[in-house]
Amino acid sequence: MKKFFVYSLLLVCLLNDSCKNVEYDWEKATTGAAPKVTVNIAKSALPTVQTGNVSFFNMKEADYATKQQFEWTLDYFDFGRTTVQSIDVYLSFNKRESSPPAYPIVFSLAGEFPSIRQFPLPSTVLATDKLYETVTSFPKTFTLTPAQLAAFTGTNLSTVGVNDYFLFKFILTMGDGRKIVQYQENACDESRGEPCDCRVGVRFKNQ
Protein backbone atom coordinates (compact mmCIF):
# COMPACT_ATOMS: atom_id res chain seq x y z
CA MET A 1 0.00 0.00 0.00
CA LYS A 2 2.85 2.37 0.87
CA LYS A 3 4.56 1.69 -2.49
CA PHE A 4 1.30 2.33 -4.32
CA PHE A 5 0.97 5.71 -2.58
CA VAL A 6 4.54 6.72 -3.51
CA TYR A 7 4.10 5.69 -7.16
CA SER A 8 0.79 7.54 -7.34
CA LEU A 9 2.41 10.70 -5.94
CA LEU A 10 5.24 10.53 -8.48
CA LEU A 11 2.74 10.04 -11.31
CA VAL A 12 0.76 13.10 -10.21
CA CYS A 13 3.95 15.19 -10.11
CA LEU A 14 4.92 14.07 -13.61
CA LEU A 15 1.46 14.77 -14.98
CA ASN A 16 1.40 18.23 -13.41
CA ASP A 17 4.77 19.09 -14.94
CA SER A 18 3.82 17.77 -18.39
CA CYS A 19 0.55 19.72 -18.39
CA LYS A 20 2.19 23.01 -17.43
CA ASN A 21 1.72 25.69 -20.11
CA VAL A 22 2.51 28.86 -18.14
CA GLU A 23 5.92 30.39 -17.46
CA TYR A 24 6.14 32.37 -14.26
CA ASP A 25 8.44 35.38 -13.79
CA TRP A 26 9.95 33.91 -10.63
CA GLU A 27 11.22 30.93 -12.65
CA LYS A 28 13.40 33.31 -14.68
CA ALA A 29 14.98 34.93 -11.64
CA THR A 30 18.76 35.36 -11.77
CA THR A 31 21.32 36.63 -9.30
CA GLY A 32 22.23 40.30 -9.59
CA ALA A 33 25.39 42.03 -8.44
CA ALA A 34 25.60 45.09 -6.20
CA PRO A 35 28.18 47.86 -5.66
CA LYS A 36 30.53 47.48 -2.71
CA VAL A 37 32.11 50.54 -1.10
CA THR A 38 34.90 50.82 1.47
CA VAL A 39 35.53 54.27 2.95
CA ASN A 40 39.00 55.09 4.21
CA ILE A 41 37.79 56.34 7.58
CA ALA A 42 41.34 57.29 8.60
CA LYS A 43 41.23 60.13 6.05
CA SER A 44 37.93 61.55 7.26
CA ALA A 45 38.44 64.97 8.86
CA LEU A 46 36.08 63.93 11.67
CA PRO A 47 35.35 60.50 13.19
CA THR A 48 33.10 58.23 11.16
CA VAL A 49 32.19 54.54 10.91
CA GLN A 50 32.84 52.15 8.05
CA THR A 51 29.25 50.92 7.93
CA GLY A 52 27.88 54.44 7.40
CA ASN A 53 29.46 54.93 3.95
CA VAL A 54 30.05 58.55 4.89
CA SER A 55 33.12 60.71 5.42
CA PHE A 56 33.45 64.31 6.60
CA PHE A 57 35.16 67.56 5.64
CA ASN A 58 35.77 70.01 8.49
CA MET A 59 35.45 73.61 7.29
CA LYS A 60 36.93 74.87 10.55
CA GLU A 61 40.41 73.81 9.44
CA ALA A 62 42.42 76.33 7.43
CA ASP A 63 42.95 75.34 3.79
CA TYR A 64 40.57 72.41 4.24
CA ALA A 65 39.61 72.67 0.56
CA THR A 66 42.99 71.40 -0.59
CA LYS A 67 44.34 69.60 2.49
CA GLN A 68 41.49 67.25 3.39
CA GLN A 69 40.65 64.15 1.36
CA PHE A 70 37.68 61.90 0.80
CA GLU A 71 38.97 58.44 -0.08
CA TRP A 72 36.91 55.38 -0.90
CA THR A 73 37.25 52.17 -2.88
CA LEU A 74 34.68 50.75 -5.29
CA ASP A 75 34.20 47.02 -5.84
CA TYR A 76 31.14 44.79 -6.11
CA PHE A 77 29.29 41.91 -4.51
CA ASP A 78 28.80 39.09 -7.04
CA PHE A 79 27.81 36.40 -4.52
CA GLY A 80 29.90 33.94 -6.55
CA ARG A 81 27.14 33.64 -9.14
CA THR A 82 27.51 36.46 -11.64
CA THR A 83 29.91 38.88 -13.32
CA VAL A 84 30.13 42.66 -13.65
CA GLN A 85 31.13 44.49 -16.80
CA SER A 86 31.30 48.03 -15.43
CA ILE A 87 29.95 50.52 -12.90
CA ASP A 88 29.05 54.07 -13.92
CA VAL A 89 29.92 56.47 -11.11
CA TYR A 90 27.81 59.64 -10.84
CA LEU A 91 28.50 62.66 -8.66
CA SER A 92 26.30 65.46 -7.34
CA PHE A 93 26.45 68.30 -4.84
CA ASN A 94 23.45 68.59 -2.54
CA LYS A 95 22.22 71.09 0.02
CA ARG A 96 21.42 69.69 3.44
CA GLU A 97 18.10 67.95 3.87
CA SER A 98 15.53 69.29 6.35
CA SER A 99 16.47 66.65 8.94
CA PRO A 100 20.07 65.52 8.46
CA PRO A 101 21.33 62.53 10.46
CA ALA A 102 22.72 63.29 13.91
CA TYR A 103 26.44 63.72 14.48
CA PRO A 104 28.37 62.10 16.10
CA ILE A 105 26.84 59.09 14.38
CA VAL A 106 24.39 57.25 16.61
CA PHE A 107 24.56 53.46 16.52
CA SER A 108 21.64 51.06 16.41
CA LEU A 109 21.05 48.63 19.27
CA ALA A 110 23.31 46.15 17.48
CA GLY A 111 26.16 48.62 17.94
CA GLU A 112 27.49 48.08 14.43
CA PHE A 113 25.35 50.12 12.04
CA PRO A 114 24.11 53.73 12.17
CA SER A 115 20.65 54.07 13.67
CA ILE A 116 19.43 55.98 10.61
CA ARG A 117 20.23 56.27 6.91
CA GLN A 118 23.07 58.73 6.23
CA PHE A 119 21.67 60.18 2.99
CA PRO A 120 18.15 60.66 1.59
CA LEU A 121 16.18 57.87 -0.06
CA PRO A 122 15.44 56.80 -2.72
CA SER A 123 18.98 56.83 -4.08
CA THR A 124 18.36 57.18 -7.81
CA VAL A 125 20.68 58.65 -10.43
CA LEU A 126 19.00 61.88 -11.56
CA ALA A 127 19.39 64.03 -14.66
CA THR A 128 21.30 66.55 -12.52
CA ASP A 129 23.91 63.96 -11.50
CA LYS A 130 27.09 64.08 -13.58
CA LEU A 131 28.88 60.99 -14.85
CA TYR A 132 32.24 61.06 -13.10
CA GLU A 133 33.78 57.85 -14.43
CA THR A 134 32.95 54.43 -15.83
CA VAL A 135 34.92 51.85 -13.86
CA THR A 136 35.81 48.57 -15.58
CA SER A 137 38.69 47.36 -13.40
CA PHE A 138 38.07 46.54 -9.75
CA PRO A 139 38.76 47.47 -7.05
CA LYS A 140 39.14 51.18 -7.88
CA THR A 141 40.17 53.77 -5.28
CA PHE A 142 39.13 57.43 -5.46
CA THR A 143 41.00 60.11 -3.48
CA LEU A 144 39.48 63.58 -3.80
CA THR A 145 39.76 66.95 -2.08
CA PRO A 146 36.86 69.36 -1.54
CA ALA A 147 38.32 71.61 -4.25
CA GLN A 148 38.38 68.78 -6.79
CA LEU A 149 34.81 67.75 -6.05
CA ALA A 150 33.67 71.36 -6.23
CA ALA A 151 35.42 71.93 -9.55
CA PHE A 152 33.73 68.91 -11.13
CA THR A 153 30.24 69.81 -9.92
CA GLY A 154 30.59 73.57 -10.41
CA THR A 155 30.14 74.24 -6.70
CA ASN A 156 31.29 77.45 -5.01
CA LEU A 157 32.80 76.30 -1.72
CA SER A 158 32.27 79.73 -0.16
CA THR A 159 28.51 79.09 -0.26
CA VAL A 160 28.64 75.59 1.24
CA GLY A 161 26.97 75.14 4.63
CA VAL A 162 27.08 72.59 7.42
CA ASN A 163 25.59 69.22 6.39
CA ASP A 164 25.70 69.99 2.67
CA TYR A 165 27.22 67.00 0.92
CA PHE A 166 28.73 65.46 -2.19
CA LEU A 167 27.18 62.13 -3.14
CA PHE A 168 28.35 59.38 -5.48
CA LYS A 169 25.73 57.01 -6.92
CA PHE A 170 26.07 54.04 -9.24
CA ILE A 171 24.60 52.29 -12.27
CA LEU A 172 25.92 48.74 -12.59
CA THR A 173 26.20 46.81 -15.86
CA MET A 174 26.17 43.04 -15.52
CA GLY A 175 28.37 40.73 -17.56
CA ASP A 176 25.43 39.92 -19.86
CA GLY A 177 24.74 43.61 -20.54
CA ARG A 178 21.80 44.11 -18.19
CA LYS A 179 21.87 47.38 -16.25
CA ILE A 180 20.81 47.87 -12.65
CA VAL A 181 19.82 51.51 -12.34
CA GLN A 182 18.11 51.44 -8.95
CA TYR A 183 18.11 49.26 -5.86
CA GLN A 184 15.36 48.77 -3.31
CA GLU A 185 15.34 51.47 -0.63
CA ASN A 186 15.92 48.95 2.16
CA ALA A 187 19.07 47.77 0.41
CA CYS A 188 20.43 51.34 0.19
CA ASP A 189 19.66 52.25 3.80
CA GLU A 190 22.96 52.33 5.70
CA SER A 191 21.23 51.47 8.97
CA ARG A 192 20.20 48.02 7.70
CA GLY A 193 23.62 46.60 6.83
CA GLU A 194 22.53 45.08 3.52
CA PRO A 195 25.20 43.78 1.06
CA CYS A 196 24.51 46.67 -1.33
CA ASP A 197 26.29 50.03 -1.23
CA CYS A 198 24.34 52.05 -3.78
CA ARG A 199 25.87 55.38 -2.70
CA VAL A 200 28.72 56.92 -0.73
CA GLY A 201 29.18 60.51 0.29
CA VAL A 202 31.01 63.18 2.25
CA ARG A 203 29.36 65.84 4.43
CA PHE A 204 30.59 69.26 5.48
CA LYS A 205 30.93 70.07 9.17
CA ASN A 206 32.34 73.04 11.08
CA GLN A 207 33.59 71.87 14.46
Summary of the structure (lengths in Angstrom):
residues: 207
radius of gyration: 22.7
end to end distance: 80.6
largest distance: 87.6
contacts: 559
relative contact order: 0.24
helix: 22%
strand: 30%
